[in-house]
């Protein structure tokens, strides 16, 4: 199968070449997939895309006219694909439902520890010969209440990590009737907001979760709450969080995703003037820690992502083996 791999970085190419073993003909393309770049997929059978590639109806129509029959998502989320349009055009969509949930859960903990103990600030101080401790005080995690929104594989693993650290764990997930682990409390969202010292987001981006964390939600939270997002950027209304940082309602913020990250993340912009004023405002806060969508980025996760993506292509081509398809009908059934 001939596959155009969009949004290719050096590490993507290395993992794909190592695991592919010439099963498929891969064409590596650095640009993101968009209406301006869709023509690059001409003479291909499939496109392989990542989280910030745009597969709207116009892009999908262009792909379909070029003979594209398959979209391979090398990620779990599919919010960047118009599944209804893909269904009408006869284009099938496959994803990587799970790769290394431990990677994201562990990175979430890293953000919490970094924010709490101010290690990012301490690192810069020590490099400048400043060993003063003023402004670096944190708190013990033991005994704190952690709210987990979304109890899929990542959310469950993160909950277990925080429980092992001595935290009380509250979980909200509308698809759960009860938790398998009686150490966790399944609660309504309002109760989680009111009780949690730390809130961590692990839910997919859907119409229901778009801007879930908004001014109204933040207004129900404890003063000084720590908010962490390693799921999808658009779950958080950034301007509302900035206002809450200014008043102290949000005491600290850890982000691995950002709602307008498409023009920022996965690129070296160190020699450019960043045009996103909202993002630059976030960087001015000493109690904000941002990483560039790297929570998934471990050797184990990349290996699983690429293996599953190529297996999806093989299963589609041979009609044998596991094919992790996501369809408009499935999404409609879940909503």
C-alpha positions, 0 to 999 in steps of 0.5 A: 500500500502507498501511504503519504505520511504527513507532519513527519519529523525525524523521529517519525521517519526513523520509527516507521522505517525501522518497523515497516520493513518494506511492507508498505511504500511510505512517502514522508511529508513534512507539512501538515495535511490541510486544504493547501497540502492535500494535493501532495497525497496524489497517487497514494492509497492512504494518508497517515496523519497526526493530531494537528492535521486538518481533515475537514470536508474539503480536505477529505473531498480532495483526498477522495478524488485522488483515490485515497481510501484510508486515513491512518491516524497515528494517535487515539483522538479523532476530533480533527477528522470530519467522520460524517464526511468521511462516511459519505465519501467512502473513506475509512478511518483507523486509529491507534486506540492505545499505545502507552497510557503510562507515558501520558499518566507519568508526564501528568505527574511530572507536571504536578511535581514540577509546578508544586516544587517549582523545579523549573524555576529552581533549575534556572536559579541554580544555573545563575548561582542563585540558591535562595529558596524564597518563592519555591515553597510547595506542599505535601501531596499526601492527603490532598484530593485529586480530581480525575476527569475521564477514567479511560486507560490513562485516567485510571493509571494516573488515578492509581499513581496519585493513590499510591502517593497518598492522595484521595482520588475523585473520578468523574466519567459519564460512561462509568456506573462504578469504579473497579477500584473501591479506593476511588470515589465516583462523583458528579462534576460539581462535587469534583470541582468543589473538593479537588485540590488538583484537577487533571483532565483525561477525557477526549475532545467531543462537542460535550467536552469542548471548553469544559473548563470555562468560567462557570466551571472554574467558579465552582473550584477551590481557590488555588486549585492546580489544573492539569491538561494532558488530553486535548487543548480545546477542553480548556477555555484558555482566556477563562483560565488566564483570568482565573490565574490573575485572581488566584482562583487557579493557583497553578496550571500545567499544560501539555496541550493548547487549544490553538497549538496547531501553529505552534507545537512540533516546530522550532520557533525559537528564532521567530516572533510568536504571533499568538498573544494568548499563548504568550500571555500564559508564558508570563505567569510564574505558576504556569508550566507548559510542555509542547505535546510531549506527554506521549513521547516515549520509546515504548509509545512511539513503537506501539503507535507506529506498529499499530498504524502499519498493522491497520494498513496491512489489515485494511489491505488484506482484510485480515488481522486487527483493524482499529476503525472509528466510524461516524456511526460509532461516534453517534452511538456514543453521544 
